[in-house]
Amino acid sequence: MEENKKIKFPISVLRPLISYLKGEKKRLIETKRELKKVDPYIVGNRDDDNSVDSDVAENVEHDRSFAMRSQVSRSIIAIRKTLTRIKLGKYGICANCGKMIDTDRLAVNPTAEYCMSCEREMEKKQK
């Protein structure tokens, strides 16, 4: 086992992070709920007006709501995964190479799963 895998964040550092992540998760779940309320395809408040303009407006609002809900869902999943990694004592360790993720990166993106090197490699493969 590499030496850098043994480094763990102290609980005094993780407690405020856990609190923040749980609050953020709760806020995102409420945001997702609110976004469903404005989707004309879900709430059923579609216009009886069959004009092209009305249909386009409904489609645009549905697409916008769907895209935002998808992004919110991805954020909720990232938070859940981060909370699990904290419980398992693997927070801050790259899920790919096992090296410590730079603390500056974690400060900017507390749900980061990968170090910058691995993140760049994954982005190259996706292109």
C-alpha positions in Angstrom: 0.0 0.0 0.0 1.3 3.4 -0.9 2.2 5.8 1.9 -0.2 8.5 0.7 -3.2 6.1 1.1 -2.7 6.1 4.8 -3.3 9.9 5.2 -6.8 10.6 6.6 -8.6 13.8 7.2 -9.2 14.6 10.9 -12.8 14.4 12.0 -12.6 18.1 13.0 -12.1 18.9 9.3 -14.8 16.5 8.1 -17.6 17.4 10.5 -18.2 20.9 8.9 -17.9 19.3 5.5 -20.4 16.6 6.3 -22.8 19.2 7.7 -22.4 21.3 4.5 -22.9 18.4 2.2 -26.1 17.2 4.0 -27.5 20.8 3.9 -26.6 21.0 0.2 -28.3 17.7 -0.5 -31.5 18.8 1.3 -31.5 22.0 -0.7 -31.0 20.2 -4.0 -33.8 17.7 -3.2 -36.1 20.7 -2.6 -34.9 22.4 -5.8 -35.7 19.2 -7.8 -39.1 19.1 -6.2 -39.7 22.7 -7.2 -38.5 22.1 -10.8 -41.1 19.3 -11.2 -43.8 21.8 -10.2 -43.1 24.0 -13.3 -42.7 21.2 -15.8 -45.9 21.3 -17.9 -45.6 17.6 -18.8 -45.5 16.5 -15.2 -48.0 18.8 -13.5 -50.5 18.5 -16.4 -51.1 22.2 -16.7 -50.6 22.1 -20.5 -52.4 24.7 -22.5 -55.6 23.8 -24.4 -54.2 26.2 -27.0 -52.9 24.0 -29.8 -51.0 26.9 -31.5 -47.4 26.3 -32.5 -46.2 29.0 -30.2 -47.9 27.4 -27.2 -46.5 24.0 -28.1 -43.0 25.4 -28.5 -43.2 27.2 -25.2 -44.3 24.0 -23.4 -41.5 22.0 -25.0 -38.9 24.6 -24.1 -40.1 24.8 -20.5 -40.2 21.0 -20.3 -36.7 20.7 -21.8 -35.3 23.4 -19.4 -36.9 21.8 -16.4 -35.7 18.3 -17.4 -32.1 19.5 -18.0 -32.0 21.3 -14.6 -33.5 18.3 -12.8 -30.9 16.1 -14.4 -28.1 18.3 -13.3 -29.5 18.5 -9.8 -29.8 14.7 -9.7 -26.1 14.4 -10.7 -25.2 16.8 -7.9 -27.2 14.8 -5.3 -25.5 11.6 -6.5 -22.1 13.2 -6.1 -22.9 14.3 -2.6 -24.2 10.8 -1.6 -21.0 9.2 -3.0 -18.9 11.8 -1.1 -20.7 11.1 2.1 -20.1 7.4 1.6 -16.4 7.9 0.9 -16.2 9.9 4.1 -17.8 7.0 6.0 -15.4 4.5 4.5 -12.4 6.7 5.3 -11.6 7.2 1.6 -12.5 10.8 1.3 -9.8 12.8 -0.6 -8.3 9.7 -2.2 -8.5 9.4 -6.0 -11.0 6.7 -7.0 -8.7 5.9 -10.0 -5.1 6.0 -8.9 -5.4 5.9 -5.1 -3.3 9.1 -4.6 -4.4 12.0 -2.4 -6.5 14.6 -4.2 -5.0 18.1 -3.8 -6.7 19.9 -0.9 -7.1 23.0 -3.1 -9.1 21.0 -5.5 -11.3 19.6 -2.6 -11.8 23.1 -1.3 -13.2 24.2 -4.7 -15.0 20.9 -5.4 -15.6 18.9 -2.2 -17.3 16.1 -4.2 -14.2 15.5 -6.4 -13.6 11.8 -6.9 -10.4 12.0 -8.9 -7.1 13.9 -8.8 -6.5 16.4 -11.5 -4.2 14.0 -13.5 -6.8 11.2 -13.6 -9.6 13.8 -14.3 -7.7 15.1 -17.3 -7.1 11.6 -18.6 -10.8 10.7 -18.3 -11.7 13.9 -20.2 -9.3 13.0 -23.0 -10.9 9.6 -23.3 -14.4 11.1 -23.5 -13.5 13.3 -26.4 
